[in-house]
Amino acid sequence: ADKRQLSRELELTRGGLKRQEEKRKAEIALIAQELQSTCQEVERENLERLRAEDEQKNAAARQRIQQMEEQLKKAEQEKAKLHDQMEEEAQHYGALTGQE
């Protein structure tokens, strides 16, 4: 009777342990799923943040390029204006020296 009693208790303990193990496995699987989901969400947020930062940097770079192009255009206009003035002065000087 004692053996049967011990055998029965051992069987109940094994069953209880098995149920606890299955419960823990299910909990671990749930935690793993939540962790994976959280990682994907963080990765998506990081990509969105990086994309926004890149867009901001690109916009700033485009603005700087536009400013430099405008400066170049002004410099070219100024150069053309100076060239025209030099031409006029050369003609005027030529006219003056030609009259002498």
C-alpha positions as CSV (number, residue, x, y, z in Angstrom):
1,A,0.0,0.0,0.0
2,D,2.9,2.3,0.8
3,K,4.4,1.6,-2.6
4,R,1.1,2.3,-4.3
5,Q,0.7,5.5,-2.3
6,L,4.2,6.6,-3.1
7,S,3.8,5.7,-6.8
8,R,0.5,7.6,-6.9
9,E,2.1,10.7,-5.2
10,L,5.0,10.5,-7.6
11,E,2.7,10.3,-10.6
12,L,0.7,13.3,-9.3
13,T,4.0,15.2,-8.7
14,R,5.2,14.4,-12.2
15,G,1.9,15.5,-13.7
16,G,2.0,18.7,-11.7
17,L,5.6,19.4,-12.8
18,K,4.7,18.6,-16.4
19,R,1.7,21.1,-16.2
20,Q,4.1,23.7,-14.6
21,E,6.6,23.1,-17.4
22,E,4.0,23.5,-20.1
23,K,2.7,26.6,-18.4
24,R,6.2,28.1,-18.3
25,K,6.8,27.2,-21.9
26,A,3.6,29.0,-22.9
27,E,4.7,32.0,-20.8
28,I,8.1,32.0,-22.4
29,A,6.6,31.8,-25.9
30,L,4.3,34.7,-25.1
31,I,7.3,36.8,-23.8
32,A,9.3,35.9,-26.9
33,Q,6.5,37.0,-29.1
34,E,6.1,40.3,-27.2
35,L,9.8,40.9,-27.4
36,Q,9.9,40.2,-31.1
37,S,7.0,42.6,-31.6
38,T,8.6,45.3,-29.5
39,C,11.9,44.9,-31.4
40,Q,10.1,45.3,-34.7
41,E,8.3,48.4,-33.4
42,V,11.6,49.9,-32.2
43,E,13.3,49.1,-35.5
44,R,10.4,50.7,-37.4
45,E,10.6,53.8,-35.2
46,N,14.3,54.0,-35.6
47,L,14.0,53.8,-39.4
48,E,11.3,56.5,-39.5
49,R,13.5,58.7,-37.3
50,L,16.6,58.1,-39.5
51,R,14.5,58.8,-42.6
52,A,13.2,62.0,-41.2
53,E,16.7,63.1,-40.2
54,D,17.9,62.3,-43.7
55,E,15.1,64.3,-45.3
56,Q,15.9,67.2,-43.0
57,K,19.6,67.0,-43.9
58,N,18.8,66.8,-47.6
59,A,16.5,69.8,-47.4
60,A,19.2,71.8,-45.6
61,A,21.7,70.7,-48.3
62,R,19.3,71.6,-51.1
63,Q,18.8,75.0,-49.5
64,R,22.6,75.6,-49.2
65,I,23.1,74.5,-52.8
66,Q,20.4,77.0,-53.9
67,Q,22.0,79.8,-51.9
68,M,25.4,79.0,-53.5
69,E,23.9,78.9,-57.0
70,E,22.3,82.3,-56.3
71,Q,25.7,83.7,-55.1
72,L,27.4,82.3,-58.2
73,K,24.7,83.9,-60.4
74,K,25.2,87.2,-58.7
75,A,29.0,86.9,-59.0
76,E,28.7,86.1,-62.7
77,Q,26.4,89.1,-63.2
78,E,28.9,91.3,-61.3
79,K,31.7,89.9,-63.4
80,A,29.8,90.7,-66.6
81,K,29.0,94.2,-65.3
82,L,32.7,94.8,-64.5
83,H,33.7,93.5,-67.9
84,D,31.2,95.9,-69.6
85,Q,32.6,98.8,-67.5
86,M,36.1,97.8,-68.5
87,E,35.1,97.7,-72.2
88,E,33.4,101.1,-71.9
89,E,36.5,102.6,-70.1
90,A,38.8,101.1,-72.8
91,Q,36.7,102.6,-75.5
92,H,36.6,105.9,-73.7
93,Y,40.3,105.8,-73.2
94,G,40.8,104.8,-76.8
95,A,38.6,107.7,-77.8
96,L,40.6,110.1,-75.6
97,T,44.0,108.9,-76.8
98,G,42.7,108.8,-80.4
99,Q,41.6,112.5,-80.1
100,E,45.0,113.7,-78.8
